[in-house]
Amino acid sequence: MHILFICTANIIRSFMAETVLREKLRRTGRQDITVSSAALIDMKGAAADPIAARIALENGFDGTGHRSRLLTGEAVSGADWIVVMEKRHKDLIVRDYPEGESKIRLLKSYVRGYNEADGDIRDPRGMSVYHYRLCFSEIYLAVEAMLGAF
């Protein structure tokens, strides 16, 4: 099984989700699941946002060496699940890759008590460290819940 996380730039949210899930799978010895992430805009291989990388590392998740990747049709076809941070991400992917629609899931939808009205994990870019920590917490809890789905 291959899980592909998607966000706008692949330097904060999908980067953190990929890093957390990859490490959790490693810690539990799961080798039947692979993980990657990609962006909806071309960041030309940008490194992870330094604040996001620091918060991930402070929580035991090392994303050193991450580089943003642009979503491609090949990535869509190679994924079993495409997990997005916002509903609008799903809409944009379906517009460009309609064949991937059945694979797309909203990350926060895995959390018990999920409320569609508050289903997006907001981008903290340009906000305070508090907002980055809040974003990481939401991602961490959703990834934990997702682990129960496979």
C-alpha positions in Angstrom: 0.0 0.0 0.0 1.2 3.5 -0.8 0.0 6.6 0.9 0.5 10.0 -0.7 0.0 13.2 1.4 -0.8 16.4 -0.4 -0.8 20.1 0.6 -0.2 23.3 -1.2 3.6 23.6 -1.2 4.8 20.3 0.5 7.0 22.2 2.9 4.8 22.2 6.1 1.7 20.1 6.4 2.2 17.2 4.0 5.9 17.2 4.9 4.9 16.8 8.6 2.3 14.1 7.9 4.7 12.1 5.8 7.5 12.4 8.4 5.2 11.3 11.3 3.6 8.4 9.5 6.9 7.1 8.1 8.5 7.1 11.5 5.5 5.5 13.2 5.5 2.7 10.6 9.2 2.2 11.1 8.8 2.0 14.9 6.1 -0.6 14.6 8.0 -2.6 12.0 5.4 -2.1 9.2 7.0 -2.6 5.9 3.9 -3.2 3.9 3.1 0.6 3.7 5.1 3.2 1.9 4.6 7.0 2.3 5.4 10.0 0.2 4.2 13.6 -0.2 3.7 16.2 -2.9 2.6 19.7 -3.6 0.0 21.3 -5.7 2.3 24.2 -6.6 5.9 23.9 -7.9 8.3 24.9 -5.1 11.2 23.6 -7.2 12.6 21.3 -4.6 12.4 23.7 -1.7 13.5 22.3 1.7 10.9 21.9 4.5 9.9 25.1 6.3 12.5 25.5 9.1 9.8 26.0 11.8 7.9 22.9 10.7 11.1 20.9 10.6 12.1 22.1 14.1 8.7 21.2 15.6 8.7 17.8 14.0 12.2 17.1 15.3 11.3 18.4 18.8 8.6 15.7 18.8 11.0 12.9 17.6 10.3 13.0 13.9 13.3 13.8 11.7 12.5 15.1 8.2 16.1 16.1 7.4 16.7 16.1 3.6 13.0 16.6 2.6 12.5 18.4 -0.7 9.2 19.6 -2.0 7.9 17.6 -5.0 5.2 18.6 -7.4 2.2 16.3 -7.8 2.3 14.3 -11.0 -0.1 11.9 -12.8 2.4 9.1 -12.1 2.2 9.9 -8.3 -1.6 9.8 -8.5 -1.7 6.5 -10.3 0.9 5.0 -7.9 -0.9 5.9 -4.7 -3.5 3.7 -3.0 -4.6 6.6 -0.8 -4.2 10.3 -1.5 -4.6 12.2 1.8 -5.2 15.9 1.6 -5.1 18.7 4.2 -8.0 20.7 2.9 -11.2 20.1 0.9 -10.0 22.5 -1.8 -6.9 20.3 -2.3 -9.3 17.4 -3.2 -11.1 19.7 -5.6 -7.9 20.7 -7.4 -6.6 17.2 -7.7 -10.0 15.9 -9.1 -9.9 18.8 -11.6 -6.5 17.8 -12.9 -6.6 14.0 -12.2 -10.2 12.9 -12.2 -9.1 9.2 -12.2 -7.7 9.7 -8.7 -11.0 10.9 -7.1 -11.9 7.6 -5.4 -8.4 7.5 -3.7 -8.7 10.9 -2.0 -9.3 11.3 1.7 -9.2 14.3 4.0 -6.7 13.7 6.8 -8.8 15.1 9.5 -11.7 12.8 8.6 -9.9 10.0 10.4 -10.3 11.7 13.8 -13.2 10.6 16.0 -15.9 13.2 16.1 -14.8 14.6 12.7 -16.8 17.7 11.8 -16.9 18.5 8.1 -17.3 22.2 8.8 -13.9 22.1 10.5 -12.3 19.4 8.4 -9.3 21.4 7.1 -5.9 21.5 8.6 -5.0 25.1 8.1 -1.7 26.3 6.7 0.3 28.0 9.5 2.7 29.7 7.0 3.4 33.3 8.0 1.8 32.8 11.4 3.2 32.3 14.9 5.0 29.3 16.2 1.8 28.6 18.2 -0.1 28.0 14.9 2.7 25.7 13.6 2.4 23.7 16.9 -1.4 23.5 16.5 -1.0 22.3 12.9 1.5 19.6 14.0 -0.9 18.5 16.8 -3.8 18.2 14.4 -1.6 16.2 11.9 -0.2 14.0 14.6 -3.6 13.1 16.1 -5.1 12.5 12.6 -2.1 10.2 11.6 -2.6 8.3 14.9 -6.2 7.8 14.0 -5.4 6.9 10.4 -3.1 4.1 11.7 -6.2 2.3 12.9 -7.6 2.2 9.3 -4.9 -0.2 8.1 
